[in-house]
Each structure stands twice: as C-alpha cells, then as structure tokens.
C-alpha cells in the first residue's frame, strides 16, 4: 500500500530482475490422508520437500530446493509443480480415491497500497516505479483519489479542514499519531509484552533506530529476493503494529511497543508473493508460537467469486492453535461510486478482514467492502495518512487497508497480553467486543473501529 514523502529514503534498487516463479497447483489433502497422498507423489517420481527441511535456515527457497512438491504439514496442503505427463495420472488417482479434496492454480499476491492523499495535496509527487499496467492503474487511481480528497476538503471549508464542526473528530498529532488516538491507545495500559506478532510482508529494516534493542526474528520466503525490505511496506506495517513508545523525532506511531517481532518476507523484491511463500510464512509463524499473524497483502476478487477453501482451512488451523490472522480487505474501491468486494485471502471467513477509515472515521475511498455474501469486513482501523517507520531510519505517511491491518494486529497483541485466555477464537471474539460502533454500514466497517483494552 505504498506512498512516499520526501522525508523517506528512496527504496534500495531491486537486484537484477529474475524470472517470475513457475506457479504450480495448490492441493489440499483430505484429513488423515496426507501421508497417503505424499507417498503417491513419491511413488510417481516426484521429489517432496517440507518447510521443516529448512527449519534452521534463514531462508526457505521458493522451490524448496528444486522439489516437485512443496508440502506444508501443519495445513495438509501441498503445491505441486505443473508437470502434465507425470502429474495427471497421480492427481487423477488421488482425486478418485478422495485423497485430495481440492486443487486449484497457484496465485500471486501483492502488498496493498496507494499514494498518500496528503502528499499529493502538497504537490510532492515522486515518480512512480511502474512495472506493469496494474501498478500504473494503482498510481493513477491514487492520484485521482488524492485530488478528490483535496477538493472535498476545500469545498467543505474550515469545519472539515480544521477538524472542527459537528460530527468531525479532532486529533492533535503532536505527540501521538491520529490513528493511535482513534483506537484510544492513551487510555490503555498494555504494551504487548510477552506477545509474539508475525508480520508477513516485504521484509523489515531491523537496523532502524526506533527498533534498537527489540527482539526481532526474520526469515525469507520470497522468490529470487534479497533479505532487505526494498519496498518499505513491511517496515511501515511492523512500525504501526509494534513500533517504539518513544520514536526518534516523530510522534509515537506504534501500538504494541513491547511485542516480540517476527518478520517474514513473503513478498519479493519484484513486489509479488505466491501462495507458496505466504503459506510457508504462515506455517513458520505458527511453528514459532506467534499469537497474531498480520498480512497486509492480497489479490483482487470479483463480484460472485468464492473464497479460497485453502485459506478457510489454514485460518481455522491457526485459530484452533491459538493464533489470530488479520488481513487487509483490499484497496480496489473508488467510493462512493464503486465498492469492490473484499480481496483474497482476507475474504476467507477464518481470517479477520480489516477495512480502512480516514481521520473523520469514514470508510476510506479505496477500502473494499462486504459485497459478496459471506465475505464480510470484520473490523475497521485507521488507514489514511498513517505515519510509521520506513527503511533507512526515516518515517513516512502512507494510505491503505495495509496500514489499517497492523493497527488491528497491535490491538490484538494488547488484548492477548491483558489475559492469557484471549487466544485464537477467544481473541477474535474479544476484538469484536471492544470495537467502537461507527455510523456506517457493516458492509464497510464491520463491527466498528478497533479499540485498545483498558483493563
């Protein structure tokens, strides 16, 4: 969800372009039949590897070291190389014997972001790094939204522009960002101490001065990528979820300032991630005992699309294990004219889908909504003009449901610290219970704006 202002160091150039990953087939095994399925593949001449084979490594190769089958034991899911002549008979037999319950093509995902409206209003317009028409569309959409936002404020006059007037929330960002004030952080007493938060994203600059002395565990899952956060997106999200209580030179921007950080790089230097990198990151976070997994990434969906059975299953495994997964709802809307459906994987009912609101606590113009039946927004959080950390020691304000999601992850960490009974499903329920009701449809904001626990 990316937008940069001049106080941030430009991203480190990506390494020499590598070929995109060869996408495979995502297969979910029938419960109790995973062992049978794996033996079938091995008998068919397929080389099988598991994430556990790379447990002590700093990076998990995107192809699992050249394996034909990448197996995720916790989830009973495998990604199989598309080798038609060898795969067809094995797959056909496995489906006939009900060893495999579902199979679908692997997908690609990207961080969810757009250019920050305030930066555009200030006419600070760095040249976009456009790699394809999708990125160009994001940039142009963000530009248009920024201009619309500026015009709206000018036409509304002093009330909205100054934060005054009836029904308009007033925030003073001198010592704490508006987002932290909106979630009532000043009224809470918890810091996330003892809680493990995994952010699966573009990586993390753990040399940032605001994170000196923090416990950070990093692992690389992305394809053909450096270990660095060349986009800044992951560093920004981690800053919001777990940033310092006393950052350098800027207002406080982090929610769970004492939480233990787990940074999984699942989005590569090319700006994309795959099912295999994301699922591998989720399995790693679960193995590490993380209480919360935050994913500010996704792929757009259409009206009438169904959620992925794989992520429905993965989310349930995580919740049953005591881990809550929060995911960005998506940025494809152009409100008020168009509300697009919640993207994947956030549209899975076992992942908490997070929408974004602006400083007036209204749905952000880009924020996706619960358009498809059963694929709802669960909660909302601040997602416009969100200040946080960026690589190189700087800070920047960005927009997107990507920015809203780590607010929820941070609040979840505070709730988890408040009482050890709040884990997984009970943590989900407590988060919904603490929300502030907003005067907007549940389609757009779910149960409402997340709020920190006070006791």
C-alpha positions as CSV (number, residue, x, y, z in Angstrom):
1,X,0.0,0.0,0.0
2,X,2.7,2.3,-0.8
3,X,3.2,6.1,-0.9
4,X,6.3,8.0,0.0
5,X,7.1,11.6,1.0
6,X,10.4,13.4,0.8
7,X,11.5,12.6,4.4
8,X,11.9,8.9,3.5
9,X,15.0,7.5,1.8
10,X,14.2,6.1,-1.7
11,X,14.0,2.4,-1.8
12,X,17.1,0.4,-2.4
13,X,17.2,-0.6,-6.1
14,X,16.0,-4.2,-6.7
15,X,18.6,-6.7,-7.7
16,X,18.9,-7.8,-11.3
17,X,15.5,-9.0,-12.5
18,X,14.9,-12.7,-12.1
19,X,12.4,-14.8,-13.9
20,X,9.0,-15.0,-12.2
21,X,8.3,-18.1,-10.2
22,X,6.8,-21.0,-12.0
23,X,3.4,-21.3,-10.5
24,X,2.1,-24.7,-9.5
25,X,-1.1,-26.3,-8.3
26,X,-2.3,-25.8,-4.8
27,X,-3.7,-29.1,-3.4
28,X,-5.4,-29.7,-0.1
29,X,-5.4,-33.3,1.2
30,X,-8.4,-35.0,2.7
31,X,-8.0,-35.1,6.5
32,X,-6.0,-38.1,7.7
33,X,-4.9,-38.8,4.1
34,X,-1.9,-36.5,3.7
35,X,0.6,-39.4,4.3
36,X,-1.1,-41.5,1.6
37,X,-1.1,-38.5,-0.9
38,X,2.6,-37.8,-0.3
39,X,3.5,-41.5,-0.8
40,X,1.5,-41.4,-4.1
41,X,3.6,-38.4,-5.3
42,X,6.9,-40.0,-4.3
43,X,5.8,-43.2,-6.0
44,X,5.1,-41.2,-9.1
45,X,8.7,-39.9,-9.2
46,X,8.0,-36.5,-7.6
47,X,10.6,-35.2,-5.2
48,X,8.9,-34.0,-2.0
49,X,10.2,-31.3,0.5
50,X,8.7,-29.7,3.5
51,X,9.2,-26.4,5.2
52,X,10.5,-28.3,8.1
53,X,13.5,-29.3,6.0
54,X,14.5,-25.6,6.2
55,X,13.7,-25.1,9.9
56,X,17.1,-23.7,10.9
57,X,17.8,-21.9,7.6
58,X,17.5,-18.1,7.3
59,X,15.6,-18.5,4.0
60,X,13.3,-21.1,2.5
61,X,13.9,-21.4,-1.2
62,X,10.8,-20.6,-3.2
63,X,11.1,-24.0,-4.9
64,X,12.1,-25.8,-1.7
65,X,15.5,-26.6,-3.2
66,X,14.2,-27.9,-6.5
67,X,11.5,-30.1,-5.1
68,X,8.5,-31.0,-7.3
69,X,6.1,-31.0,-4.3
70,X,6.3,-28.4,-1.5
71,X,4.4,-29.8,1.5
72,X,3.0,-27.8,4.4
73,X,2.5,-30.4,7.1
74,X,0.5,-28.3,9.5
75,X,-2.1,-27.5,7.0
76,X,-2.2,-30.7,4.9
77,X,-1.6,-28.6,1.8
78,X,1.0,-29.1,-1.0
79,X,2.0,-27.0,-4.0
80,X,2.9,-29.3,-6.9
81,X,4.9,-28.4,-10.0
82,X,2.8,-28.5,-13.1
83,X,4.3,-31.4,-14.9
84,X,1.4,-32.6,-17.1
85,X,2.7,-36.1,-18.1
86,X,3.7,-37.1,-14.6
87,X,1.1,-35.2,-12.6
88,X,-2.1,-36.2,-14.5
89,X,-2.2,-39.9,-13.5
90,X,-1.2,-39.3,-9.9
91,X,-3.7,-36.5,-9.5
92,X,-6.5,-38.4,-11.2
93,X,-6.0,-41.4,-9.0
94,X,-5.7,-39.3,-5.8
95,X,-9.0,-37.5,-6.7
96,X,-10.8,-40.8,-7.4
97,X,-9.6,-42.2,-4.0
98,X,-10.6,-38.9,-2.3
99,X,-7.1,-38.4,-1.1
100,X,-7.1,-34.9,-2.4
101,X,-10.2,-32.7,-1.6
102,X,-9.4,-29.7,-3.8
103,X,-6.9,-28.5,-6.4
104,X,-6.5,-25.0,-7.9
105,X,-3.9,-23.0,-9.8
106,X,-1.4,-21.1,-7.6
107,X,-2.0,-17.3,-7.3
108,X,0.2,-14.3,-7.0
109,X,-0.4,-11.6,-4.3
110,X,0.9,-8.1,-3.8
111,X,1.1,-5.5,-1.0
112,X,-2.0,-3.3,-0.9
113,X,-1.2,0.4,-1.3
114,X,-1.6,3.7,-3.0
115,X,-0.1,7.1,-3.0
116,X,-0.9,9.1,0.1
117,X,-3.5,11.8,-0.4
118,X,-1.8,14.4,1.8
119,X,1.4,14.1,-0.2
120,X,-0.4,14.7,-3.4
121,X,-2.2,17.7,-2.0
122,X,1.2,19.0,-1.1
123,X,2.3,18.5,-4.7
124,X,5.1,16.3,-3.6
125,X,4.9,13.7,-6.4
126,X,7.8,11.3,-6.7
127,X,7.9,9.5,-10.0
128,X,6.2,6.1,-9.6
129,X,8.1,2.9,-10.3
130,X,5.7,1.4,-12.7
131,X,6.4,-2.2,-13.6
132,X,3.1,-3.2,-15.2
133,X,-0.3,-1.8,-16.0
134,X,-1.6,-2.9,-12.6
135,X,0.9,-0.6,-10.9
136,X,0.2,2.2,-13.3
137,X,-3.5,1.9,-12.5
138,X,-2.8,2.0,-8.8
139,X,-0.8,5.1,-9.2
140,X,-3.4,6.9,-11.3
141,X,-6.2,5.8,-9.0
142,X,-4.2,7.1,-6.0
143,X,-3.6,10.4,-7.8
144,X,-7.3,10.8,-8.6
145,X,-8.3,10.0,-5.0
146,X,-5.8,12.5,-3.6
147,X,-7.1,15.3,-5.8
148,X,-10.8,14.4,-5.0
149,X,-9.9,14.4,-1.3
150,X,-8.2,17.8,-1.6
151,X,-11.1,19.3,-3.5
152,X,-13.6,17.9,-1.0
153,X,-11.8,19.5,1.9
154,X,-11.5,22.9,0.2
155,X,-15.2,22.9,-0.7
156,X,-16.3,21.9,2.8
157,X,-14.3,24.8,4.3
158,X,-13.0,25.3,7.7
159,X,-15.0,22.7,9.6
160,X,-13.7,19.6,7.9
161,X,-10.3,21.0,7.0
162,X,-9.5,22.1,10.6
163,X,-11.0,19.0,12.3
164,X,-13.8,21.1,13.8
165,X,-17.6,21.2,13.4
166,X,-20.3,18.8,14.4
167,X,-19.6,15.1,13.9
168,X,-16.0,15.7,13.0
169,X,-13.3,14.1,15.2
170,X,-10.5,16.3,16.3
171,X,-6.9,14.9,16.5
172,X,-3.7,16.6,17.6
173,X,-0.7,14.7,16.2
174,X,1.9,16.4,18.3
175,X,2.8,13.5,20.5
176,X,0.9,10.6,19.0
177,X,-0.5,9.8,15.6
178,X,-4.2,10.3,14.9
179,X,-4.5,6.5,14.4
180,X,-3.3,5.7,17.9
181,X,-5.6,8.3,19.3
182,X,-8.6,6.9,17.3
183,X,-8.0,3.4,18.8
184,X,-7.8,5.0,22.3
185,X,-4.2,4.0,22.9
186,X,-3.7,6.7,25.5
187,X,-6.4,5.1,27.7
188,X,-4.8,1.7,27.7
189,X,-2.1,0.3,30.0
190,X,-0.8,-2.7,28.0
191,X,2.3,-2.8,25.7
192,X,2.2,-6.2,24.1
193,X,4.9,-7.6,26.4
194,X,5.3,-11.3,26.1
195,X,3.2,-11.5,22.9
196,X,4.6,-12.6,19.5
197,X,3.4,-10.8,16.4
198,X,4.3,-12.0,12.9
199,X,4.1,-9.6,10.0
200,X,4.2,-11.3,6.7
201,X,5.2,-8.7,4.1
202,X,8.1,-7.2,2.1
203,X,10.6,-7.7,4.9
204,X,11.9,-5.4,7.7
205,X,14.7,-3.0,8.2
206,X,15.7,-4.1,11.7
207,X,18.6,-1.6,11.8
208,X,16.1,1.3,12.1
209,X,17.0,3.3,15.2
210,X,13.4,3.1,16.5
211,X,13.9,-0.6,17.0
212,X,17.2,-0.8,18.8
213,X,17.2,-3.4,21.5
214,X,13.9,-5.1,20.3
215,X,13.6,-8.9,19.9
216,X,13.3,-9.5,16.1
217,X,13.3,-12.8,14.2
218,X,13.4,-12.7,10.4
219,X,13.0,-15.2,7.7
220,X,13.0,-15.0,3.9
221,X,10.3,-16.9,1.9
222,X,10.0,-14.7,-1.2
223,X,11.2,-15.8,-4.7
224,X,14.6,-14.6,-6.0
225,X,14.9,-11.9,-3.4
226,X,17.4,-10.2,-1.2
227,X,16.7,-10.3,2.6
228,X,16.2,-6.5,2.6
229,X,13.0,-4.5,2.6
230,X,13.4,-2.7,-0.7
231,X,9.9,-1.5,-0.9
232,X,9.5,-0.3,2.7
233,X,6.0,-1.7,3.0
234,X,6.9,-4.3,5.6
235,X,8.9,-1.9,7.7
236,X,6.0,0.5,7.7
237,X,3.5,-2.2,8.8
238,X,5.7,-3.5,11.5
239,X,6.2,0.1,12.8
240,X,2.4,0.5,13.2
241,X,1.9,-2.9,14.8
242,X,5.0,-2.9,17.1
243,X,6.8,0.5,16.9
244,X,8.6,2.2,19.7
245,X,6.8,4.1,22.5
246,X,9.5,6.8,22.1
247,X,10.5,7.0,18.4
248,X,13.1,9.5,17.2
249,X,11.9,12.9,16.0
250,X,8.3,12.0,15.3
251,X,5.1,11.4,17.3
252,X,4.5,7.9,18.6
253,X,3.2,5.6,15.9
254,X,3.4,2.0,17.2
255,X,0.7,0.2,19.0
256,X,2.3,-2.8,20.8
257,X,5.6,-1.3,21.7
258,X,7.0,-4.3,23.7
259,X,5.7,-7.1,21.5
260,X,8.2,-9.6,20.0
261,X,8.6,-9.1,16.3
262,X,8.6,-11.9,13.7
263,X,9.2,-10.5,10.2
264,X,8.6,-13.0,7.4
265,X,9.5,-11.7,3.9
266,X,6.8,-13.3,1.7
267,X,6.6,-10.5,-0.9
268,X,9.7,-10.4,-3.1
269,X,11.8,-7.6,-4.4
270,X,9.6,-7.7,-7.6
271,X,6.6,-6.7,-5.5
272,X,4.8,-10.1,-5.6
273,X,4.3,-13.1,-3.5
274,X,2.8,-16.5,-4.2
275,X,0.7,-19.0,-2.3
276,X,3.8,-21.0,-1.5
277,X,5.6,-18.1,0.1
278,X,2.6,-16.9,2.1
279,X,1.6,-20.3,3.3
280,X,5.2,-21.1,4.2
281,X,5.3,-17.9,6.2
282,X,2.1,-18.7,8.0
283,X,3.3,-22.1,8.9
284,X,6.6,-20.7,10.2
285,X,4.7,-18.1,12.3
286,X,2.6,-20.9,13.8
287,X,5.7,-23.0,14.5
288,X,7.3,-20.0,16.2
289,X,4.3,-19.8,18.6
290,X,3.1,-16.4,17.3
291,X,-0.1,-15.2,18.8
292,X,-1.0,-12.9,15.9
293,X,-0.2,-13.0,12.2
294,X,-0.7,-9.8,10.2
295,X,-0.9,-9.9,6.4
296,X,-1.2,-6.6,4.5
297,X,-1.3,-8.3,1.1
298,X,-3.8,-9.7,-1.2
299,X,-5.3,-10.2,-4.7
300,X,-8.4,-8.6,-6.0
301,X,-11.6,-10.5,-6.4
302,X,-14.8,-10.0,-8.4
303,X,-18.4,-10.0,-7.6
304,X,-19.5,-13.6,-7.3
305,X,-16.1,-15.0,-6.5
306,X,-15.8,-17.6,-3.8
307,X,-13.2,-17.5,-1.1
308,X,-10.3,-20.0,-1.2
309,X,-11.0,-23.2,0.6
310,X,-7.3,-23.4,1.4
311,X,-7.2,-20.2,3.4
312,X,-10.5,-21.1,5.1
313,X,-8.8,-24.2,6.3
314,X,-5.5,-22.5,7.2
315,X,-7.3,-19.8,9.2
316,X,-9.1,-22.4,11.1
317,X,-5.9,-24.4,11.9
318,X,-4.4,-21.1,13.1
319,X,-7.3,-20.2,15.3
320,X,-7.5,-23.7,16.8
321,X,-3.8,-23.4,17.6
322,X,-4.4,-20.1,19.4
323,X,-3.2,-17.8,16.6
324,X,-5.3,-15.0,15.1
325,X,-4.7,-14.0,11.5
326,X,-5.6,-10.4,10.4
327,X,-5.6,-9.5,6.7
328,X,-6.2,-6.4,4.6
329,X,-9.6,-6.1,2.9
330,X,-8.2,-4.5,-0.2
331,X,-8.0,-1.1,-2.0
332,X,-9.9,-1.6,-5.2
333,X,-12.9,0.6,-4.3
334,X,-13.5,4.1,-5.7
335,X,-16.1,5.3,-3.3
336,X,-18.8,6.5,-3.4
337,X,-19.3,5.2,-6.9
338,X,-17.8,1.7,-6.6
339,X,-17.4,-0.6,-3.6
340,X,-15.3,-3.6,-4.6
341,X,-15.5,-6.9,-2.8
342,X,-13.0,-8.0,-0.1
343,X,-9.9,-9.4,-1.7
344,X,-8.2,-12.8,-1.2
345,X,-7.1,-14.1,1.3
346,X,-9.0,-11.7,3.6
347,X,-12.3,-12.9,2.2
348,X,-11.9,-16.3,4.0
349,X,-14.2,-16.3,7.0
350,X,-11.5,-17.6,9.3
351,X,-9.2,-14.6,8.6
352,X,-10.2,-11.2,10.1
353,X,-10.7,-8.8,7.3
354,X,-9.7,-5.2,8.0
355,X,-11.2,-2.1,6.3
356,X,-9.7,1.4,6.5
357,X,-11.2,4.6,7.8
358,X,-9.9,8.2,7.4
359,X,-9.4,10.9,10.0
360,X,-13.1,11.6,10.1
361,X,-13.7,7.9,10.8
362,X,-15.4,7.4,7.5
363,X,-14.7,4.5,5.2
364,X,-11.6,5.3,3.1
365,X,-12.4,5.9,-0.5
366,X,-10.3,2.9,-1.6
367,X,-11.4,0.4,1.1
368,X,-13.2,-2.8,-0.1
369,X,-16.4,-3.9,1.4
370,X,-18.5,-7.0,2.1
371,X,-20.1,-7.2,-1.3
372,X,-20.0,-11.0,-1.8
373,X,-22.3,-12.9,0.5
374,X,-20.4,-14.4,3.5
375,X,-17.2,-12.5,2.7
376,X,-17.5,-9.7,5.2
377,X,-15.4,-6.9,6.6
378,X,-14.9,-7.8,10.2
379,X,-13.4,-4.6,11.7
380,X,-12.1,-1.2,10.7
381,X,-8.9,0.7,11.7
382,X,-7.1,3.9,10.7
383,X,-5.7,3.6,7.1
384,X,-5.3,7.2,5.7
385,X,-2.2,9.3,6.3
386,X,-0.7,6.7,8.6
387,X,2.7,7.7,9.8
388,X,5.2,4.9,10.5
389,X,8.8,3.8,10.0
390,X,10.5,3.2,6.6
391,X,13.9,1.7,5.7
392,X,16.9,3.9,6.3
393,X,15.8,5.3,9.6
394,X,13.1,7.6,8.3
395,X,9.3,7.9,8.7
396,X,6.5,8.4,6.2
397,X,2.7,8.6,5.9
398,X,1.0,6.1,3.7
399,X,-2.6,5.1,2.8
400,X,-4.3,1.7,2.5
401,X,-6.0,-1.2,4.2
402,X,-2.4,-2.3,4.6
403,X,-2.0,0.5,7.1
404,X,-5.2,-0.4,8.9
405,X,-4.3,-4.1,9.3
406,X,-1.3,-3.6,11.6
407,X,-3.3,-1.3,13.9
408,X,-5.6,-4.3,14.4
409,X,-2.6,-6.7,14.9
410,X,-1.2,-4.3,17.5
411,X,-4.5,-4.0,19.4
412,X,-4.8,-7.8,19.3
413,X,-1.4,-8.1,21.0
414,X,-2.6,-5.7,23.8
415,X,-5.7,-7.8,24.3
416,X,-3.6,-11.0,24.3
417,X,-1.3,-9.6,27.0
418,X,-4.3,-8.5,29.1
419,X,-5.4,-12.1,29.7
420,X,-3.9,-15.4,28.5
421,X,-7.4,-16.7,27.9
422,X,-7.6,-14.4,24.8
423,X,-6.0,-16.7,22.2
424,X,-7.2,-17.6,18.7
425,X,-11.0,-17.8,18.7
426,X,-11.5,-16.0,22.0
427,X,-9.1,-13.3,20.9
428,X,-11.2,-12.8,17.8
429,X,-14.3,-12.5,19.9
430,X,-12.7,-10.0,22.3
431,X,-11.5,-7.8,19.5
432,X,-15.1,-7.6,18.1
433,X,-16.5,-6.9,21.6
434,X,-14.2,-3.9,22.1
435,X,-15.0,-2.1,18.8
436,X,-16.4,1.3,18.7
437,X,-19.7,1.4,16.7
438,X,-19.5,3.7,13.7
439,X,-22.3,5.3,11.8
440,X,-21.6,3.4,8.6
441,X,-22.9,0.1,7.2
442,X,-21.4,-3.1,8.5
443,X,-20.6,-3.9,4.9
444,X,-17.9,-1.1,5.0
445,X,-16.7,-1.1,8.7
446,X,-17.8,-4.5,10.1
447,X,-18.4,-4.3,13.8
448,X,-16.7,-0.9,14.0
449,X,-13.4,0.7,14.9
450,X,-11.0,-1.4,17.0
451,X,-10.2,-0.1,20.5
452,X,-7.5,-1.0,23.0
453,X,-8.3,-2.8,26.2
454,X,-8.3,-0.7,29.3
455,X,-8.1,-3.4,31.9
